[in-house]
Amino acid sequence: MFIDGINFPNEIIEAIRKNNFVVFAGAGASVDAPTSLPDFVDLAKKIAEGTGEILKEDDTCEAFLGYLKSKSIDVNKQAAELLSGTCLKHNQTHEAIIDLFADPSKIKIITTNYDQMFEQVLESRGLSVSAYNAPALPLGNDVDGIIHVHG
């Protein structure tokens, strides 16, 4: 099925209709303006600023951040500080992802993002859903809402 020039496979359309559609959203959702948050590589580099450590080209971000943690650097706190802010504004990607769901109260989004941009979109529309933050995640496979697996 074509929607706005995009060919969506029938399996996706059917999953949306049956409320079995889940979106996995990473850092890329919050890179575009006006949100303009760093991607994972840039975030790792910003966390390392002032530590004397440098992300090497052959390092994975996960391994590098783990290394920083082993050096007693509070990676989670620094990431949260870098990615939060009262001035943040959601972007068109956040809106488009919310718009994929036929019933916004039944959205299922799993995100690695610390930011609250999906919640902000819903709030701007007078809606709200349950939101969960790791490590306190819901059990089961029939969960609606926004699940933040990194914080």
N, C-alpha and C positions, 0 to 999 in steps of 0.2 A: 504494500500500500504506500502510495506517495503522499507525503504531507509536506507542504511548503518546499517541494522539489527534492525532498529526501525520501529515498526508498527504504521504508521500515519493513523488515521481514515479518511475515504473518505471525510467527511465533512470538514476537515482541508485542504485536497488537493484541494477540490472544492473552498473553500474560497480563497485560494492562487491564483488559476486560475482566479477567478472573481474579484480579488483585493479587497476582503472584509475581509481580514485577518488582525487582530490586535494582537500585542504582548503586554502584560502587564509585565514589567520587574521591579523587586524590587532590594533591596540591594544585594541579593544573586548573581546577575549578575556580581558584581564588587568585590566579596570577593576573588576569586581565583587569584593567581599570574599570570602575574606580576602586576596586578592592586592592589591587596591586601588591599582594603579598608575595614573598620570595618563594621560588620553587624549592624542592628538597635540597638540591645541591647548594644553592645560594644560602638557604637557611643553615646548613651545616657549616658553611664558611663563616657566616655571621656569628654563630655560637662559638666558633673557635677564635674569633678576634680577641686579641689580648692574652691568649694563652700561650703563644709561641708555637702552637701546632698549626700545621697547614694540611688541608685536604689534598692528597696527591691524586694525579690523574687515574692511577690504577686502584685507588681505594674505593670501596663502596661507601655510600653515606652511612649505612647502618653500621658497618664495621668501624668507621671513623668516629661516629657518635658514641659507640660502645667503648672505644678507646678513650675518648674524652671522659666518659663516666668513670672509667677505671682510674683516671687521674683526679677523681673527686670533683669533677666539674658537674654542676647540677644542670644537666642538659635539658631535662623536662621543664624546669623553672625558666631557664633562658628562652626556650622555644615558646613557652606560653607568653612570656613578656614580649617577645618579638612579634608574635602573631595575634596579640590582643590589642584592643584599643577602642575607645569609645567613638573614634572618628571613622571607623571602618564602615564601608557601604557595600552592599551586595552588588554584583554585576549581572550582566545578561545571561551568563552561563548558569548562575544560581537560579535565576527566574525560569530559564528554559528547562532545567532539570525538574523543578517543581511542576512546571506545566505538562510534563510527560504523564503525570498521574491523572487519571480520570476523576478521582475523588481525592482532593488534597488532604482530607482527614485520614486517608488510608495509605499515605506515602510510606515507602520503605527505602531509606537511604542509609548506606553504611559509608562513613567517611573517615579518612585518615587525618582530616583537618581539625585543628584546634578551634578555628574560628566558628562563629555562630551565624554565618551568612544565610544558610537555608532557613534557620529559625527567623532571621530578620525578614526574609521574603514573605514568609507566612504571616508574621506579625503585621507587615505593611498591608496585608490583605484582610486583616481582622481574623486570622486563623491561628491555631496553635496545635501542636502535636506533642506527644511524649518525646523527650530527648534523653539519651543515655550516654554516660561518659565512662570509659574504661577506668578502673577495672570493674565497676559495677554495671555489668551488661545484663540484659534480659536473657532468660532461659527460654528454650523452645524455638520452633521455627515459624510460629505464627505471630510475629511481632510487627506492629506498625510504629512508625516514628523515625527519628534520626538517631543513629548509633555512631558515636564518636569513638573509634577504637584507639585513638592516640591521646585522648584527653578530654 
